[in-house]
Amino acid sequence: MTDTDALFGRPVRSGDVVAALTLFSGGLTWESCVVSLLEHTSPETPIVVFDDAGPSELAVEQLAAVEERMGRQMFYYRQPVNRGVVGNLNTAFERLAPADVIVLNSDIIVGPEWDTRLIAGARSRTDIATATALSANATIFTVEGPESWQLQPPSVEEFAQVATKVARTSQKIYPFVPVATSFCTFFARHALNIVGPLDEEFSPGYGEEVDYSLRCVSYGFNHIAVDDVYVYHATGESFGAVFRNQRKIDNDELVSRRFSYWDRWITDFINEADSPLERVKHHTSAVIHGITVAVDAELIHEALTGTFEGSFTISRLLALHPDVQRVIWVASPDRVEPLRTLLGAAQVDTIEVATLDEIVASGTFVDVAFRPYQDFTGATWPAISAYAHRNVIWTLDLIAVLTPHYSADYDDFARRNDSSKASWRNADAIGVLTPHVAKTLTSYYTGGTGDEKVFVLPNGSPEGGSKGRPWSLENPGIEELGDTAYALVLGTNFLYKNIPWIMRVGLMVKSMGWAGEFVFAGPTPDGGHSERLQQDLVELTGADCFHFLGRVSEADKERLINGATVVISPSITEGWGMIPAETVKFGSTPITTRGGGLGDIAPEGARFLGLRDDEEDARTLFELMTDLTARQQQRDEWEARVKDHQWSASAQTLVEAFFGTFLTRRAFVPAAVAVAAAPEPVAIAAQPRLRRRILDRSVVVLPVGSAPRRALKKVALWVLR
């Protein structure tokens, strides 16, 4: 290339962008580099190969063969003599003026639209001097690829898939960095014009980007990483083996002498574990490798019906999600075997089970610690979350922290509140079942203002089912029902479930002529229940139409629902509405209040219990119980609404929330979080004062790259050697 007019069919203009691909001898990645560039670089970005007069004959032949095969050409310029990396790049900057220049190493592989995204990032602010892609093997820009890349570079096609995924999921943060590393880096012409080119005192290479970057910073320019551009960098192929070790040491010392703050600045920058760059890198790594999730499984137990359904199902679907690498249930040693037995019985082999000690002994931090229920404990959860980059809690409802009535005593209530408030402060994200829970949560903790860490994570429709299993003989009260018509009330007997009220309304329904009975199924807890009120009502009225079965098995629950005329949820408040969803799935008709989350998920056209007028609610129930058409319409309304809530969609929401936390500042950094070891400061060798003044301060006296400065340095180096 002798005439730059050929690049665009006209003279190069300010605002143009040209890619400068530096070449010395090629290497194992060279052909893939050329193929990826010709395939994935936009036509508006011409590519010029700057051959540094190295042993590149074979590489040039490979270039020509690829160009012919792909039907697109690069431009080519060969240096008259070897100038080293620094001189070669300065030639590119000079010959391509006044265009902006993207510097490319010969050992990289790029993905689709890499150049347009890099340019967009570089031009996102007016003060940007350089913009560098993320890559494997790229100093502070490093995000390692799959382990297989350590043995063999990826194919162009394989890498394109990874790069596309990174680009698609990037939030374009463009984090600040103190320095560029020129393997795939945009050099803005305005900075080159003001600051000057690379200092050839660093020739043949190493340290020149740091020196240039710090000169730019001193003028008020800045540098960024472009987080939607990921390239493969083999490293070592593009430079050769010229004075590598000692030259690097000497050049590092030179930078440290010129910029006394550099060593401490870069040390502090690297040691900031939660900097925007580190967050972007962790997000990108998770995109490439998949997320590892540690689930607090201490309370995953079949006895906790709603909690179990949610935590088990979401864990199973997380383990099957394409963006999740591992799911580990973490529990105390005595819970490990029961959990493994539970998984074995469910034929789930995609979830691991481990103790916290085993997680710690592995020496690695998991990406996310996830607690699939409220944070009411003060030991298990904080310990797990301390060994994860981010922690997320799923809050099902706030009953236990809003009233002391459901606690053993006030001390227990206070402990629950303290733990819950700590989770609000320390969680990186909090999932809630419905908008109602979100409003309650923010009102309780912040006085009603919203909080970005809260997101809605609904339950899905019930999965599985017994499908015709026989009646259980564990509960004799079921057999006593015989063929009697009945309305079913399901749920743990807490006061807020409102059982005494529905019994009172039920007696009114009976007085209207309904011949059926009322069945109540669910455990009675040690505290906060309504059992005394229920007994009083029965004794006062002499009613014999109420049947209390207590806890029933899952199979019995399905058969009870299937045989019920209606299934009633009279709760004052609910975080969600699993019972109406189960009712539809198992073949009956639900009717609920609009209490709490029930109002969020209920269909607009359905009938409800208003709780304001007992007689009106009794008439509503009587009409449903005696009118088949009304029941079918009610069931159809709920069935259509339930279809809006699928567990697969909830799992996707949760995974997106996990990724989102990687890009936000960590809410709480526990002592267990490892801090990256600080690099050793570069020892600056003692130099004669005259030598330092001539070699170092000439950067101020004479412009970088000027002929007088180069001549002066040659003389000084010879005289003062």
Secondary structure, 3 states (H helix, E strand, C coil): CCCHHHHCCCCCCCCCEEEEEEECCCCCCHHHHHHHHHHHCCCCCCEEEEECCCCCHHHHHHHHHHHHHHCCCCEEEECCCCCHHHHHHHHHHHHCCCCEEEEECCCEECCCCHHHHHHHHHCCCCCEEEEEEEECCCHHHECCCCCHHHHCCCCHHHHHHHHHHHHHHCCCCCCEECCCCCCEEEECHHHHHHHCCCCHHHCCCCCHHHHHHHHHHHCCCEEEEEEEEEEEECCCCCCCCCCHHHHHHHHHHHHHHHCCCHHHHHHHHHHCCCCHHHHHHHHHHHHHHCEEEEEECCCCCCCCHHHHHHHHHHHHHHHHCCCEEEEEEECCHHHHHHHHHHHHHCCCCCEEEECHHHHHHCCCCEEEEEECCCCCCCCHHHHHHCCEEEEEEEECCCHHHHCHHHCCCHHHHHHHHHHHHHHHHHCCEEEECCHHHHHHHHHHHHCCCCCCCEEECCCCCCCCCCCCCCCCCCCHHHHCCCCCCEEEEECCCEHHHCHHHHHHHHHHHHHCCCCCEEEEECCCCCCCECHHHHHHHHHHHCCCCEEEEECCCHHHHHHHHHHCCEEEECCCCCCCCHHHHHHHHCCCCEEECCCCHHHHHCCCCCCECCCCCHHHHHHHHHHHHHCHHHHHHHHHHHHHHHCCCCHHHHHHHHHHHHHHHHCCCCCCCCCCCCCCCCCCCCCCCCCCHHHHHHHHCHHHHCCCCCHHHHHHHHHHHHHCC
